[in-house]
């Protein structure tokens, strides 16, 4: 793999910064869900990524299993997640979002998307189509495949 040019490094720095600022700004909408950020993030993985084990959820969220156990316990207590024992391995359980968890997460995503759509609607003519072209490029760069070499185990793409 070749060394990135200064232009490539600057573009990567700006994209990284913009992504962080965008997510922080949209995260303000999450307070309306009544669920804390760690629980909302874990619920998002279950709603948009499907049922999984506690270990896999901890890995996806980049936390240790004991931390994820506490997060999941709170989600279960709130009726947003349920455990289902694996019929082939009694030591293993799969975590599923409940209907209430799915509704809560979908409403939270809708609030974020509505907020972002309002910002995009204020763009001058032509900028929205330029942004769409840039997003095509970003999605292509992030797509799994031979051009992309992850530094560690890849996370599942979650469309939240």
N, C-alpha and C positions, 0 to 999 in steps of 0.2 A: 504494500500500500504506500503510495507516495505521500510526501509531506504537503499539507494543505497550504495554499498561498495565503498571503496576508488578507486579501480580499475575502477568501473563503472563511478564514478565521474571524474576521470582523462580521461577516454575515451570520455566522454561527453564534457569535456573541450577542448580536442584536436580536436574533430569533429566540435565543434562550431567554433573554431578558424580557422580550415582549410576551412570550408564553407565560412566564411567571407572573408578570403584571396582569395579564388578561385573566388568569385563573384566580388570582387574589381578588381582583375587582368583582368577578362573577361570584366568588365564594360568599360575598356579602348577602346574596340572595338566599343562601342556605339557612340562615338564622330562622327564616319563616317556617322551616320544616320541623323545628323543635327538637332536632336530633343533632348531637355534636358532630364535629368534622370527622373524627376517626370512625364513628359508627356509620355515618353517611357514606364515607368512602368504601368501607367494607360492604355495606348494603348495595352500593353501586356495582361492585364486582359480582355479587350474587344475582342481582336483577338483570344486568346487561351481559354478564359472562356465563351465567347459569350455575347450577348447583356445583359445589366443590367441597373438599375436605377442609378442616381447620388448618392443617399444615400448608396446604396449597394456598389458602386464603392469606395466611400469615406471610408466605413467600411473595404473593402478588402485592401485598401491602407493605412489604419490606419491614416487617416487625417480627419479633420472636413469638413462637406459639403461646407462651403464657400471657403475653400482652393481648394477642388475638382472642384468647379464651375469655378474657375480661370484656373485650369489645362485644364478642358474640353473646355472652351472658346478658349484657345490657339489651342487645337487640332481641334476644329471646324473651326477656322480661317485658319488653314493650310490645311483643306480639308481631314483630317484623320479620323474624327468622325462626325456622324450626329445624330440628335435627332429625335425620332419618337414619336409623342403623343400617349398615351395609348387610344385606342378607347372606353374603358369602364370608364376611369377616366381622365378627361381633365386636372387635376392638375398634372398628372404624365407623365413623358416621359421616353422612353427607349433609351439608348445610343448604337449606333452600330458603329463598325469600317467600314469605307468605303473601297472600293477596294484598293485605294491608301494607306490607313492606314494598311491594311492587307499585302500588298506587302512590305511596309517599315519595318514592324515588322518582317516579315519572313526573309528579308535580314539581319536585325540586329541579329536575332537568328542564322542565318547561319554563320555570321561572328564570333560570340561567339563560336559556335560549331566547326568551322574550326580551330580556335585558340586552343581550348582545344584538338582537335584531333591531332594537331601537337605536342603538349606536350606529349600526351599519346603514340604517335608513337615512341617517343624517350625512352620509358621505356625498361629496360632490359627484356629479355625473361622470361615469367612466371608471371611477375608483373601485366600485363594487366588482366590475368585470375583471379589473387588474388583480384584485384580491382573490377572486375565484381562480384565476390562472395560477397565482402563487400557491393557493391551497392544493391545486392539482399536483404541483411540484412537491410540496411538503408531504402529501399523502403517498406519492410515488417513492420518495426517499425513505419513508417510514415503513413501507410495505415489506413484509418478510421476503427474503430472496437472496440470491448470491451476491448482490452489490453491497449488502449491508452486513457488517460483521459485528454482532453484539459483543460488548466487553465482558458480559456475564450472562447468566441464564436470562432469556428474553421474557418479558412480561406479556401476558395476553393483552391484545389491544381491546380496550373496553370503550364502547361508544356510549358515553354517559352524557 
